[in-house]
Each structure stands twice: as C-alpha cells, then as structure tokens.
Amino acid sequence: MMKLRSKRFGRSSSKLSGNGGGGGGGKGSPSAERSCSGNMEIKWELRPGGMLVQKRDGSSGSESSGEGTITVRVSTVAEWHDIPIESTSTFGELKTILALVTGLEPREQRLLFKGKEREDSEHLHMVGVKDKDKVLLLEDPAIKERKKLHGNHIASSQQIGNHPFRTISV
C-alpha cells in the first residue's frame, strides 16, 4: 500500500486511497480540480435540439447566445412587416403572428429564408435568422388555386338554371 505525502490539490488521502494506489488515477485530476476549485458555479442550458451545454456569459451579447427578441422583416409581394419575435421561436410561431397581421391562415403561408422554404418546426436561431434579417412570405399556390375555384363555384351556384340573378330597377 502506498502512502501519500501531501494534500497538494485539496483532496484527502482517504478519497485517493480508493484508487488502489496506482499512479494513473491521479494524473487527470489536477486539471479537473483546478477548474472546479474556484467558487464559480457552472450553469447549464438545454438547447432546442436537445443538447445540454454550458450556459454562455451574458456579457457576450444576446445575439450570439441566441436569446432575446429580434426584429424580422417579413416581405410579401406588395408590402413588408417588421415583426418582433423571440430568436428561439419556430417558423410555425412566426406564421401564427403573421396570420394576425396579414389575414392569411398559417397553412396558407410559405416562409422562405436564404432561398429555402422552412418547416414550421425549425427554430429561427438554428437556421441563422438574426436581428433585421429578411424572410419572404408567399401564399401557397395550391391553396390560392382552391380559393379561386371555390369562388367560381359560389358564383355559379348563385344562378337559377341558366339565368343569373338580375336586378330590376323601377
């Protein structure tokens, strides 16, 4: 059995004697002990992708850490809207906000960022959307066509036989 001479890294000999006296167990511990020897507590965060990571400093800015509110400029064919939204939100949540602003239902919307259509489950910060970035909003062509056909169907149902309704003025 090997006897330890000193407590160099703040560990008691009873904790280290459980290693069987082998020299290999103590070599990795000094660096681990130095990083933990301070009173600084490590904070963890769970990312949307499911990865557990060490939380970043607040001093690095909210844009780099993916937290905080950003403004996304959403442009349609005729107009644009500046939408304030959390950077960790999904494109589906952005569609819900746009439904209130534009009147288009979320299922009727197609959002494009960097030339690609984005899924509702994708997070803004995960695909690289930053403050004042532009997102293109298009109406789904298939639903647009159905609306047009539905509108024509309503107009044709208002006819009696082959004669449309007529207004008679006296």
Secondary structure, 3 states (H helix, E strand, C coil): CCCCCCCCCCCCHHHHHHHCCCCCCCCCHHHHHHHHCCCCCCCEEECCCCCEEECCCHHHCHHHHCCCEEEEEEECCCCEEEEEEECCCEHHHHHHHHHHHHCCCHHHEEEEECCEECCCCCEHHHHCCCCCCEEEEEECHHHHHHHHHHHHHHHHHCCECCECCCCCCC
